[in-house]
């Protein structure tokens, strides 16, 4: 799912990912991703689109990954 926000003439794409898509991006199984969510406090919070529908911002996930990569040094 992609949201498009217009600010004057500038369009910005923001892709929203399902839990399965986030798990795939992180190379986790779906269940492994759910376990990680329970133990990780700094992971980006989901955007609630409905009572049971949640999505994560791809940009926020990428920034989180970059932060983890920078923490190793």
C-alpha positions in Angstrom: 0.0 0.0 0.0 1.4 3.4 -0.9 0.1 6.7 0.5 0.7 9.9 -1.5 0.9 13.2 0.3 0.9 16.4 -1.8 2.6 19.5 -0.5 2.3 22.2 -3.1 4.0 20.7 -6.2 6.0 18.1 -4.2 4.7 14.5 -4.0 6.2 12.1 -1.5 5.5 8.3 -1.6 5.2 6.5 1.7 4.8 2.8 1.5 3.0 1.0 4.3 4.0 -2.6 5.0 2.1 -5.5 6.5 3.6 -7.6 9.3 4.5 -10.3 6.7 6.2 -7.7 4.4 8.2 -6.3 7.4 9.2 -9.9 8.4 10.4 -10.6 4.8 12.3 -7.3 4.7 14.1 -8.2 8.0 14.6 -11.9 6.9 12.5 -13.1 9.8 9.8 -15.7 9.7 6.4 -14.2 10.5 6.4 -15.8 14.0 10.0 -14.7 14.5 9.0 -11.1 13.7 6.1 -11.2 16.2 8.5 -12.5 18.9 10.9 -9.7 18.1 8.1 -7.1 18.5 7.4 -8.4 22.0 11.1 -8.0 23.1 12.2 -4.9 21.2 11.2 -1.5 22.6 12.7 0.7 20.0 11.0 -0.8 16.9 8.8 1.6 15.1 5.1 1.5 16.1 2.5 0.4 13.6 0.0 2.7 12.1 -3.5 1.5 12.9 -5.8 1.6 9.8 -8.7 -0.1 11.4 -9.6 -2.1 14.5 -7.3 -5.1 13.5 -5.4 -3.6 10.5 -1.9 -2.3 11.2 0.9 -1.3 8.8 4.4 -0.1 9.3 6.1 2.8 7.5 8.8 1.5 5.2 10.8 4.6 5.8 10.7 4.2 9.6 11.7 0.5 9.2 14.7 1.5 7.0 15.8 4.2 9.5 15.6 1.6 12.3 17.7 -0.8 10.3 20.3 1.9 9.6 20.4 2.8 13.3 21.0 -0.8 14.2 23.8 -1.0 11.6 25.4 2.2 13.0 25.2 0.8 16.6 27.6 -2.0 15.7 30.5 0.3 15.4 
